[in-house]
Amino acid sequence: MKLKIILENGMDGYITAYCPALKGCVTQGKTEEEAIKNLREAIELYLDADPMDIMLPPGTYKVSELAI
């Protein structure tokens, strides 16, 4: 999967990184490399489905993966 990301210079000297397609998926780093590394981790956590987050009774749903 390929996602577009945005890197911005923050006023505090840090680089802010976010993915517009994933609302609220924002992080920062001291360098571009660190910001991208942190954003990669944030995206992986954002996209990871936790069964505790699914508000349906067990056995009434199925978790699958979709490659885009």
DRENDO-1510 file (C-alpha; in Angstrom, 1 decimal, always signed):
<recs>
REC; n; res; u; v; w
REC; 1; MET; +0.0; +0.0; +0.0 .
REC; 2; LYS; +1.2; +3.5; -0.8 .
REC; 3; LEU; +0.0; +6.5; +1.3 .
REC; 4; LYS; +0.8; +10.1; +0.7 .
REC; 5; ILE; +2.4; +11.8; +3.7 .
REC; 6; ILE; +3.1; +15.4; +4.5 .
REC; 7; LEU; +6.2; +16.8; +6.3 .
REC; 8; GLU; +6.2; +20.3; +7.7 .
REC; 9; ASN; +8.7; +22.3; +9.6 .
REC; 10; GLY; +7.3; +23.1; +13.0 .
REC; 11; MET; +7.9; +26.3; +14.9 .
REC; 12; ASP; +9.7; +24.3; +17.6 .
REC; 13; GLY; +12.4; +23.0; +15.3 .
REC; 14; TYR; +10.8; +19.6; +14.9 .
REC; 15; ILE; +9.5; +18.1; +11.7 .
REC; 16; THR; +5.7; +17.3; +11.8 .
REC; 17; ALA; +4.6; +14.3; +9.7 .
REC; 18; TYR; +1.1; +13.2; +9.0 .
REC; 19; CYS; -1.0; +11.2; +6.6 .
REC; 20; PRO; -4.1; +13.1; +5.3 .
REC; 21; ALA; -5.9; +9.9; +4.5 .
REC; 22; LEU; -5.7; +8.7; +8.1 .
REC; 23; LYS; -7.4; +11.4; +10.2 .
REC; 24; GLY; -5.5; +12.1; +13.4 .
REC; 25; CYS; -2.4; +10.1; +12.4 .
REC; 26; VAL; +0.2; +12.7; +13.2 .
REC; 27; THR; +3.7; +12.5; +14.8 .
REC; 28; GLN; +7.0; +14.4; +14.7 .
REC; 29; GLY; +10.7; +14.0; +14.8 .
REC; 30; LYS; +14.0; +16.0; +15.1 .
REC; 31; THR; +14.9; +15.1; +11.5 .
REC; 32; GLU; +12.9; +14.0; +8.4 .
REC; 33; GLU; +14.2; +10.5; +8.8 .
REC; 34; GLU; +13.0; +10.3; +12.4 .
REC; 35; ALA; +9.7; +11.9; +11.5 .
REC; 36; ILE; +9.1; +9.3; +8.7 .
REC; 37; LYS; +10.2; +6.4; +11.0 .
REC; 38; ASN; +7.7; +7.6; +13.7 .
REC; 39; LEU; +5.0; +8.1; +11.1 .
REC; 40; ARG; +5.5; +4.6; +9.7 .
REC; 41; GLU; +5.0; +3.2; +13.3 .
REC; 42; ALA; +2.0; +5.4; +13.8 .
REC; 43; ILE; +0.4; +4.2; +10.6 .
REC; 44; GLU; +1.0; +0.6; +11.4 .
REC; 45; LEU; -0.7; +1.1; +14.8 .
REC; 46; TYR; -3.5; +3.1; +13.3 .
REC; 47; LEU; -4.3; +0.3; +10.8 .
REC; 48; ASP; -3.9; -2.6; +13.2 .
REC; 49; ALA; -7.3; -3.9; +14.0 .
REC; 50; ASP; -7.7; -4.7; +17.7 .
REC; 51; PRO; -10.6; -7.1; +18.4 .
REC; 52; MET; -11.3; -5.2; +21.6 .
REC; 53; ASP; -12.2; -2.2; +19.4 .
REC; 54; ILE; -14.9; -4.1; +17.6 .
REC; 55; MET; -18.3; -3.6; +19.3 .
REC; 56; LEU; -19.9; -6.8; +18.0 .
REC; 57; PRO; -20.4; -10.1; +19.8 .
REC; 58; PRO; -17.7; -12.7; +19.1 .
REC; 59; GLY; -18.6; -15.0; +16.2 .
REC; 60; THR; -20.8; -12.4; +14.5 .
REC; 61; TYR; -17.9; -10.8; +12.4 .
REC; 62; LYS; -14.9; -11.8; +10.4 .
REC; 63; VAL; -11.5; -9.9; +10.2 .
REC; 64; SER; -9.8; -10.0; +6.8 .
REC; 65; GLU; -7.1; -8.0; +5.1 .
REC; 66; LEU; -7.4; -5.9; +1.9 .
REC; 67; ALA; -4.4; -4.9; -0.2 .
REC; 68; ILE; -4.7; -1.6; -2.0 .
</recs>
